Structures are given as structure tokens and as C-alpha cells.
């Protein structure tokens, strides 16, 4: 992988204010937004946050991100979607749905984005995938909400589909199919909170898959009465380190071997955009060192 102008490029879709009574507003969204902004600043990623998109706007934003000049010239990519969902769909603020594979991931498929094949790509989906709680402990936790639907919302139906090659991707679903994902009404969602904290503490030592494993362990060990188990799907072909490791004089690896491990080269810094394909960013986001 050739040297890139940007260390990374991140898209955050943060739906929190819905236009249908079937979907509650997502309290705690601001904490998630702030945590992600700090995280991507720490990682020195170019970043863009879009809020309260309907389903068609979500599709358009993701497709445009995959073709964006910064994405083409970044060492790695991240897409974070925070909204309501069910087992087969993510919801726009209009109550209409998009499919996580057809409308999100396939934009980065090798046939649709050949220039992104070798770039490691992280997808985090902070949504419910059903209404089930942990079968052992069925309890009510007053300070926490779920990303589940309320009566009347209509989700997608299960369909049979082929699994297509999706090179160098790591997908992290907030929960298992059929289950709830939790969000604190002031501190933000469990997954986003723990992910941001652990990345900041471990990114200079561990590769991304090990970090996700620790996030999973942390969620399981939370001292609350509900349980949330994340569902990662690892399609990476190599280890992904977010920061270059220190090289010793006895390290005989060549630069090409470094690239095989997705070790980044820190790029130039440019001014962040405040608009993206007609959508207004919630606030200017900085990628300062």
C-alpha cells in the first residue's frame, strides 16, 4: 500500500432525533459524538459527522464517502452508524430503513471501490438487532435505554443472500442478531464509550482485533444487571496497528512487510470540511495533532 496523504478518514452518522412516533429520540447521543470526536482527533483521522439523516440521505452519504477524495487518499477508513435498528435494518429519522450490507458495506466491495481494496476498513454499528435481552437476566435498568423499536415501527424482512468478498474489513455490531444494544441516557452507548476509552489506552500497543476483544470483555464485565455481547466480523487479511511500532536495530522487516501489517505513515494535515455533498456537519471537526 503506497504512502497516503491522510492517516485515516472517518464518517459518523448520528441519528438521534426521529420524525416518527414509532422511534424514540436517542438520549445520550451527545456523549457518543464527543467521545468519537476526541478519539478520531487522537488517531489523527480526518472526520465527518452527519446528524439526523433519513434513509435515502444515509445511503447517499455512505456511497459518497466511499468515493470521496479523502477516502481514496487515506491509509484506513472508519464508518460509525448510530441509530435505531432491527435484525435486518438500520433506521433513518423518517422511519424508513437501509440494509447494513446492501446499502453500507457493499459500497466498499472490491467491484464498487477497487481503489479501497488494500485499505483496512472499520465499521461500527451502534444499533439494536432485535428486542431480546440476555435470557438469564431479564431485568429493567432505569438509567439505560435500548436502540430497540417501539410498537409500530416496521423493519426489514429476512432475505437469503450470497456472501460476497469484502476484503480487509472489520465489522463490529453492538449486539448479537435478535438482541438489544444499550445506551446510557447521559454517558452514551456502552459500545461507543468502551471502544473510545480502550482504543485511546491500547492503540499504541495492540492491533485492532485485540482491542475489539478487550472491548467485548469490558462490556461483559460491566457492573450492571443487563448483558450486551458485541458481534464482530473479522475480514481483515493482516494485523492492523493504528500506530507504527518502534523498530529495534534487530528488526529485519522491510518497509513492504510493514505495509503488510497495515502500519500507517503519518500524512500531511489539511483543513477539515464543514459540508459533505450538501449535508451540513453538526459542527466543524478537527484532526489536529
N, C-alpha and C positions, 0 to 999 in steps of 0.2 A: 504494500500500500504506500503510495507516494506521500511526501510531506503535504500537509493540508494547511490552509490559511487559518482555520479555526480548530480549536481543541474539540469542540462539540457544538451541537445545535439542538435545542430542546423546545418542544411545543407542549404547552399545558392548556388543556381545555377544562375549564372550571365552571360547570353549570350548577348554580345554587338558587336561582330564583325562577320558579316554573310558572307557566301560564295556564295550567290546568289544575283543577281541584284534586285530580287523582294522584298528583305528585306533590309532596310536601317540599317546601323550601329547605335547603340543606344548611342547617345551622352548623357552625364550626368551619365553614369554607375559608374564612379569612385566615385562620391559623394555618391551614394547609397551604394557602397561597404564599404566606410569608415564609413558611418553612422551606418550600420549594425554591423560592427566590434566593434565600440565603444559601441553599445547597448548590444551586447552579452557579451562583457567584463564586462559591468556594471551589467548584470544579472548573471555573473559568470557561463556562459554556455560554455561547450566545443563547438567548432565551426569549420566548414569546409566550405571553399568557392571553388567552381569549376567553371571555366570560359570557355565559348565558346564550349559547348558540342553539338554534333549532336544528332539527335533524339534517336538513339539506346544507345548512351552514357548517355543521360538523364535517360532513363528507367533503365539502369544498375545501375547508381549512386543512384537512389531513392530506388530501390529494395535492394541494398547492405546496404544502410543507415538503412533501417528498420530491418535488421538482424545484424547490427554492434554491437559489444560488448559494446560500449559506449551507444548506444541507449537502449540496454537491461538493462543497469545499471544506467540509468538516471531517475530522477524524472519526467521529462517532455521533450517533443520534439518540435522542430520547423523546418519547411521546407519553404524556401522562394524561389520562382521561378520568375526570372525577364527575360523576353524575349518578342518577338513578339507573337501575338496570334489572333485568331478569336473567334467566338461564341462557337466553339466546340473543339478547339485545342490550344496547345502550339507548337511553332516552335523551332526546333533545328537549329543550324547555317547552316546546309545543306539544309534547306528549307523543310525538312520532319517534320511530326507532331507526337505529342503524345496526348493522351486524358487525361484531368485532373482527371477523376475518374478512368478509367480502368488502366492507367499507373502510376498514382501518388497515389491517396487516397486509392485505394484497396490494395496496399501493406501493409497498416496498418489495414485492415479489421480483425475482430476477428478470421476468419478462416485462414488467412495468417500470422498473427502476434499475437498469443494468449497471449504472454508474455507482450504485449504492451496495452492490453485492458484497464487497470486501469490508465494508464498514460495519462495526458492531452496532446493533440497534437494540435499545431497551424500550419495552412497552410496559407501562404500569396502568392497570385498570382498577380504579377505586370505585367499584360498583357492587351492588348485591347481585347474586346469581340465582336467587330464589328466596323463599320465606322460611326455610328450615333453620332452627337453632341446633346447637350441639345436642344429640339425642340423650346424653347422660344428664345434663344440667339444663333443664328448661326453666329459666328464671327471668325475671324482669329487672333490668338495671336502669334506674331512673335517669341518670345523667347521660345515658347513651342513647343514640338513635341508630337505626339501621338505614341502609340505602334501599330498603325494600319498597315495593309499591303499596299504596293504599287501595282500597276497593275501587274498582272502576278503570284502572289503568290497563291498557292492552299491550301485551308483549308479543314477541315473535314466536312462531311455532317451530318445533324441532324439524330439521330437514336433513336428509342424507347428502353428504358432500364428500368429494375427494380431498385428501390431504396433499397439498402441493408443496414443492420445495421452497422453503423460506430460509435462505442462508443467513447465518450469523445474526440470529435474533434471540433475545431473551424476553419472554413474556411473563409478567407477574400479575396474576389475578388476585384480587384481595381476598378471595374465598373460594371454596370448592363449588362445583356445579350444584345448584339447588339450595345453597346456604346463604345466610345473611353476612354482610360486612358491616362493621360497626364504626361509628363516628361519634366522638365526644362533642358536645354542643358548644364548648368553648376552646378546647385544646386541639380539635381537628380529628381526622380519621386515624384509627390505630395504625394502619399500614403506612400512611404517609409520614406520620410522626416518628415511628420507629425507623423507617427507612432513612429519612433525612439525618436522624441522630447517629445511626450506626455507620452510614457512609462517611460522615464527617470524621468519625473516630477511627475508621478502619481503612479508608481509601488508599492511604499511603503504604499499607502493608499487605492487604488481601486482594485477591481478584474478585470480580463482581459476583460470581456464583457463590463463593464462600460468604460474601456479605449478605446475599439473599438468604442463605441458610441460617445465618445468625439472626436476621430479621424474623424468620419463621420461628426460631427458638424463643426469641423475645416475646412475640405475640402469644405463644403457648404458655409462657411463664407469667403473663400479666396477672396481677393480683386482683382480678375481678371475677364475677360469677359467670360471665359468658365466655365462650371459647371461639376463637377465629383462627382457622387454618388457611394460610395462603396457598395458592396453586401455581407454582412456577412451571414454565415450559421452556426448557433449555435447548435451543437450536444453534448455539454457538459452536464453532469448529475449533476454537482455541481459547486459551485463558485470556481474560480481558482485565487488564490492570488500568485503573483510572489515572495513575501517576507512574512515571518511569521509576523503576527500582534502581537503587545505587549499584553501579557496576564495580566490581573488585578487579584488581590487576590480573587475577587469575581467571576472570570470566572470558572465555574464548568465543562467546557467541558473536556472530557477525551482525551488522545492522539489519540484514534481511531477517535473521532469526528473531531479532527484537520485534520486527513488524509482525511476524507470525504470532506473537503474543499480544498483539494489539497495544503495544507500548506507545503512548502518544508523544508527539512532538508539539511543544507549546507554540502556538501560532501568533501572528500579529493580533492586535486588539483593534476592533473597529467600533464605531458608534452603533448602539442598538436602535433598531427601527421602532417606531411607535405605532405604525399601522401595518397591517398584513392583508394584502388582497382585499382591501375595502373594509376589513373589520378593525374596530378600534380596540387597542390593547387596554386592559384595565388600568395600567399605569406604565410609565417607562421602566424598563427592566435593564439593569446594568450588568455588564460582565467584567467589572473592574478587578484588577489583581488586588 
